[in-house]
Amino acid sequence: MIITLYKQPDGRTQEIDIKNVLPDDEAYFTRNRIAISMEDVGGMFAVYADIGQTDDNGGPVELIELSQGRSCEETLSALRKLCEEELR
């Protein structure tokens, strides 16, 4: 699955292909056109899902899940659940 990685220290971006994602989660994000991005935030990853909606100020609505020692698969599955709840 192609995601955007924000790199320290200047926030430059790089698109990378991650393999540690469950097939059902990847299919969900792809089917719903949810853009995934990640950044290292002090020893863990913040994983963002741009769900394609905008807030009252016109900015993108992004849901955030912190890895907190979990695997990439576990973190993305938790992020998928957040997306499912938000998009109901």
C-alpha positions as CSV (number, residue, x, y, z in Angstrom):
1,M,0.0,0.0,0.0
2,I,1.4,3.4,-1.0
3,I,1.5,5.9,1.9
4,T,3.1,9.3,2.5
5,L,6.0,9.4,5.0
6,Y,6.8,12.7,6.6
7,K,10.5,12.8,7.4
8,Q,12.3,14.5,10.1
9,P,13.6,17.2,10.7
10,D,12.0,19.3,7.9
11,G,8.8,17.4,7.2
12,R,9.7,16.6,3.6
13,T,7.6,13.8,2.2
14,Q,8.3,10.5,0.5
15,E,5.8,8.1,-0.9
16,I,6.7,4.5,0.2
17,D,5.1,1.1,-0.4
18,I,4.4,-0.6,3.0
19,K,3.9,-4.3,3.1
20,N,2.9,-4.6,6.8
21,V,-0.8,-4.1,6.3
22,L,-3.6,-6.6,6.4
23,P,-5.3,-7.2,3.0
24,D,-8.8,-6.4,4.3
25,D,-7.5,-3.1,5.8
26,E,-5.7,-2.1,2.6
27,A,-8.8,-2.9,0.5
28,Y,-10.9,-0.8,2.9
29,F,-8.6,2.2,2.6
30,T,-8.4,1.8,-1.2
31,R,-12.1,1.3,-1.7
32,N,-12.9,4.4,0.4
33,R,-10.2,6.5,-1.1
34,I,-8.6,7.2,2.3
35,A,-5.1,8.6,2.0
36,I,-2.7,7.3,4.7
37,S,0.4,9.1,6.0
38,M,2.8,8.5,8.8
39,E,5.5,10.4,10.8
40,D,7.9,9.4,13.5
41,V,6.9,11.3,16.7
42,G,9.4,10.5,19.4
43,G,9.9,6.8,19.1
44,M,6.5,5.8,17.8
45,F,4.5,6.6,14.6
46,A,1.5,8.8,14.2
47,V,-0.6,7.4,11.4
48,Y,-3.1,9.7,9.7
49,A,-6.1,8.9,7.6
50,D,-7.4,11.7,5.3
51,I,-11.0,10.5,4.9
52,G,-11.8,13.0,2.0
53,Q,-13.9,15.4,4.1
54,T,-13.2,19.0,5.1
55,D,-13.8,20.8,8.4
56,D,-15.5,24.1,8.9
57,N,-12.3,26.0,7.9
58,G,-11.9,24.0,4.7
59,G,-9.0,21.9,6.0
60,P,-8.9,18.1,5.6
61,V,-10.5,15.9,8.3
62,E,-7.7,13.5,9.4
63,L,-8.1,10.8,11.9
64,I,-5.0,9.9,14.0
65,E,-3.8,6.7,15.6
66,L,-0.5,6.4,17.5
67,S,1.4,3.1,17.2
68,Q,2.3,3.0,20.9
69,G,4.5,-0.1,20.5
70,R,2.0,-1.9,18.3
71,S,2.8,-3.4,14.9
72,C,2.1,-1.6,11.7
73,E,-0.8,-4.1,11.0
74,E,-2.3,-3.5,14.5
75,T,-2.0,0.3,14.2
76,L,-3.6,0.4,10.7
77,S,-6.4,-1.9,11.8
78,A,-7.2,0.4,14.7
79,L,-7.1,3.4,12.3
80,R,-9.5,1.5,10.0
81,K,-12.0,1.2,12.9
82,L,-11.8,4.9,13.6
83,C,-12.5,5.5,9.9
84,E,-15.5,3.2,9.9
85,E,-16.9,4.9,12.9
86,E,-16.4,8.4,11.4
87,L,-17.8,7.5,8.0
88,R,-21.0,5.9,9.3
